C-alpha cells in the first residue's frame, strides 16, 4: 500500500507542463498513472470536461479519479506537492 493518494495525470507527451509535473513526481518517488489525451479519446474527453470543452494539459486528479479531492490544472510543482500533502 502506498503512502500517497492516487494520482492521475491527463496530459500530452509534447506538453512542457505535463513533462515537468511528471518529472517532479518521479523525483519525489510518488507513483501516478499517466493517460495521453492525444492517444486516448476517453482521457481527452475527461480532460475537456474540466476545461469548458478545451484541451488544457495537464489536468491532475488527486485521490479517487472518479471523486478526486483535488483537481489541478497546469499546476506549479509547489501546488502539486501541496495537493498531495493535503490529500
C-alpha positions as CSV (number, residue, x, y, z in Angstrom):
1,X,0.0,0.0,0.0
2,X,1.3,3.4,-0.9
3,X,1.7,6.3,1.5
4,X,0.4,8.6,-1.3
5,X,-3.0,9.2,-2.7
6,X,-3.9,8.0,-6.2
7,X,-2.7,10.5,-8.8
8,X,-3.9,10.6,-12.4
9,X,-2.3,12.8,-15.0
10,X,-4.3,13.7,-18.2
11,X,-1.6,15.2,-20.4
12,X,0.3,15.2,-23.7
13,X,3.8,13.9,-24.3
14,X,4.7,17.2,-26.0
15,X,3.4,19.4,-23.2
16,X,6.2,21.1,-21.1
17,X,3.9,21.4,-18.1
18,X,2.9,17.7,-18.3
19,X,6.5,16.7,-18.5
20,X,7.6,19.0,-15.7
21,X,4.8,17.6,-13.4
22,X,5.7,14.0,-14.3
23,X,9.4,14.7,-13.7
24,X,8.6,16.3,-10.3
25,X,6.6,13.3,-9.2
26,X,9.4,11.0,-10.4
27,X,12.0,13.0,-8.4
28,X,9.8,12.7,-5.3
29,X,9.2,9.0,-5.8
30,X,5.5,9.4,-6.0
31,X,3.6,6.9,-8.2
32,X,1.0,8.1,-10.7
33,X,-1.0,7.0,-13.7
34,X,-0.5,8.9,-16.9
35,X,-3.0,9.0,-19.8
36,X,-2.1,10.7,-23.0
37,X,-5.1,12.7,-24.2
38,X,-3.8,12.6,-27.8
39,X,-3.8,8.8,-27.9
40,X,-6.8,8.1,-25.6
41,X,-10.2,9.5,-26.6
42,X,-11.7,8.8,-23.2
43,X,-8.8,10.7,-21.4
44,X,-9.3,13.6,-23.9
45,X,-13.0,13.8,-23.1
46,X,-12.2,13.7,-19.4
47,X,-9.6,16.4,-19.7
48,X,-12.1,18.6,-21.7
49,X,-14.8,18.1,-19.1
50,X,-12.6,20.1,-16.6
51,X,-11.8,22.9,-19.1
52,X,-15.1,24.0,-20.7
53,X,-14.6,21.8,-23.7
54,X,-11.0,22.8,-24.3
55,X,-7.9,20.6,-24.1
56,X,-5.7,22.1,-21.4
57,X,-2.8,19.9,-20.1
58,X,-2.0,18.7,-17.7
59,X,-5.1,18.1,-15.6
60,X,-4.0,16.2,-12.5
61,X,-6.6,14.4,-10.3
62,X,-5.5,13.7,-6.7
63,X,-7.4,10.9,-4.9
64,X,-10.0,8.6,-6.4
65,X,-10.2,9.7,-10.0
66,X,-14.0,9.4,-10.0
67,X,-14.3,11.6,-7.0
68,X,-10.9,13.5,-6.6
69,X,-10.0,15.5,-3.5
70,X,-8.2,17.9,-5.8
71,X,-8.3,18.8,-9.5
72,X,-5.2,20.7,-10.6
73,X,-5.0,22.4,-14.0
74,X,-1.5,23.3,-15.1
75,X,-0.2,23.3,-11.5
76,X,3.1,24.5,-10.3
77,X,5.3,22.0,-8.6
78,X,4.5,23.7,-5.3
79,X,0.7,23.5,-5.9
80,X,1.1,19.8,-6.8
81,X,3.1,19.0,-3.7
82,X,0.6,20.9,-1.5
83,X,-2.4,19.0,-3.0
84,X,-0.7,15.6,-2.4
85,X,0.2,16.5,1.1
86,X,-3.3,17.7,1.8
87,X,-5.0,14.6,0.4
